[in-house]
Amino acid sequence: MAVGTATACAPSQGAVAPSSAAAAPASAGVGTSTGTMGAPGIGDPDFPSDGNGGYDVRHYDLRLSYDPSSRKLAGSATIEAKAAQDLTSFDLDLHGLTVSRVAVDGAAASFSRSQDELVIEPAQRIRNGDGFAVTVDYSGVPEPMHDTANLGRYGFIATPDGAFVTCEPNGAKTWFPSNDHPADKATYDFRITVPEGLTAIANGEMAGTPQTTAGKTTFVWREKHPMASYLATMTTGKFQVRTGTSAKGLPIYAAVADSFRGSLDTLFTQTGKITDYWSTVFGPYPFSSTGGVIDDYAAGYALENQTKPIYGGFSPEPAIIAHELAHQWFGDSLSIGRWRDLWLNEGFATYAEWLWAEHTGQGTADSAFRRYYENAADPMWAYPPGAARADDLFSAAVYNRGAMTLHALRREIGDQKFFPLIRAWADAHRYGNVSTREFIALAERVSGKDLKGLFDAWLFQPKRPAPVM
Ligand SMILES: [Zn+2]
């Protein structure tokens, strides 16, 4: 995510306080609960009720119909999962909306609601290791999440002509039942029906041509690579669309709201150019297409929705496009397993802005580093970015001190080790989940150096580290 339209990654608009979780497991990981009830949280200590335990989702098949005039969403979600323990009941995350029917493997299942948990009791116990499919039929007017700290509204946000859908960190549950935490990634099929004349945009690539019957058009999108739930979108409205390929042959899908018509060609061209460039720095692009969406909802931030970053109400400068596209490697292909490791997304994407400036002759990463370092009064020195806080998740410290951590590492091990390390990191964990501990271990292995002191000072101490030579 990049906040602010002038400079990417201006200080946070904040975070989400963990809601009180009744019975989240004490230790991390799926399936750590005892007994046969799936835990109501996936085990993220800072977001105890996010996600769920007891199973692993493989695939979401989402059939959605949205009418902007009534703001009503009707959905049928089929979730294919594998049990990680014996299950007499399990949870999905769902915020608001009315559930009319739940079936597990085709048999009606009983269900109840408790805050943002949809508790499902299948007719028969699901055995550990078994695959199962749960179908949830639901409808209603989606309510976005409200964060009083400063993220404002996120999730499914209705607009006059459609919806602006950005879900970091836990807003997927505002429009589909999910295991809403990046620790459980899955593939997605979307079948989205909107009034004729509107465009529905989701992740991955479009399958076939949109079909129109009786004044409604259905768009089918498929994301065949694993994706975190917060990166899924169903942004809809009146859009100008341009498709084509980058110089390296990667398909590009660019879309802008009518009022941003003048920005379509720039968005298309810059997106192709920057995606191609990052593939020479970070290694092969992890997905099957790239793109970008400018909607006219004035969110004031951008989000790295997988294959299609979305810019909320502004024409992005190249630095912001560079930030969001770097996230396709760091955040989207490689996803964090718990939110406190967010610097692995935002520190990398912010450092990518510095690398883009270096590439385009607009100042070196070193000059950016020194500018921040010289400000001894910057509040980021009190905020160790290696432990992003739930109540200030998108802090400037996570972005800028995170990027500085990478620059300090680059200075310590040299470009000949640093860039191969970054490529090895993206390659080794492609489509998977990552942790800070794993990054430090790989950095030590690639460089042959003991880097514990460096990472401890930059990531975990609440004070400005000693100067970098
Ligand atoms: Zn970001």
Residues whose N, C-alpha, C, O or C-beta is under 5 A from the ligand:
A	BS01	ZN	M1 A2 E346 A349
